[in-house]
Amino acid sequence: MIYSATIPLNRILRSCLKNSFLEWSWILAIDEELTVLEDQLRRLKVEYDMYFGGGSKKPPVEIEWKVKTLLKKFSDGTRMNYAQRYRYTTMQQRY
């Protein structure tokens, strides 16, 4: 009897832990994607400097496409908290 009573409790605890982990992983995923966006912006600046300096024959179209895609992805700002939204806005203004 005791064993059968602990099974639902264990399931409830596991589901609660799983849900909180998913929320944290979602926040971490946004932070990681913002870090990728920041790195891509830095890389885009370097690639354009090389292009305008004569070191590269073609403009960095692929990196520019990736940056624009990431900027559009977060443009609504509904999934982000205030710190993430601030970070995104500063990167968007830099671009």
Secondary structure, DSSP 8 states (H G I E B T S, - for coil): -HHHHHHHHHHHHHHHHHHHHHHHHHHHHHHHHHHHHHHHHHHHHHHHHHHHHTS-SS--HHHHHHHHHHHHHTSS-SS--HHHHHHHHHHHHH-
